[in-house]
């Protein structure tokens, strides 16, 4: 399926999620479209801290992730952090609490409705060290080379068509010499879907675009990263066709 068609579908799906506040079965193991679905409880179930969530805007919590990369990011005061596919801002706001006024958090998203939601939350809640920019993480991250201490992402890179290209863009903006690090949560699959069988709705649900663990890690290596480590690996979903979906948290550094 062509990249532009997939991107249009992704924008449409996530735009609806931003407006409704319902994850609509996107990147979450919980049942959707039911009275039981609770974005905060869904977030806690994948590793977020209840008390920390209480300190950020409630509108930023949509329950659409597959892990909690900040738990492994080792952020410190003064860091510059890039949140790739920042959505409504949950990880960006949490990171801003850690890096404080001397640090900076930049959220990148290409969905207009998500950007409006996160920007409004930042303005209304006084988050002055957070900025949300429109950008395509696969083709053009609007950040200068060699300027970011840590890049984080939560179940977003699997939505891109060309993972190597995406990781190269991330590598470009990170500080070099081992100073820049990438910490991401994402989904992998036991068997990849052939191009001819890709379903756009299932791609938007973080399934059909998933790579095998071997190919995912290889994509990171080809992009230039080193010291690639899987920090967490959890069963996530069993597909009806027999494929097993697993969530990973991965850390890698620049050379």
Helices and strands as residue ranges (DSSP letters): H 3-20, H 39-45, H 50-53, G 58-60, G 69-72, E 80-84, H 90-99, E 104-109, H 112-124, E 130-134, E 150-154, G 157-159, H 163-173, E 181-189, G 195-197, H 200-204, H 213-222, E 226-238, E 244-253
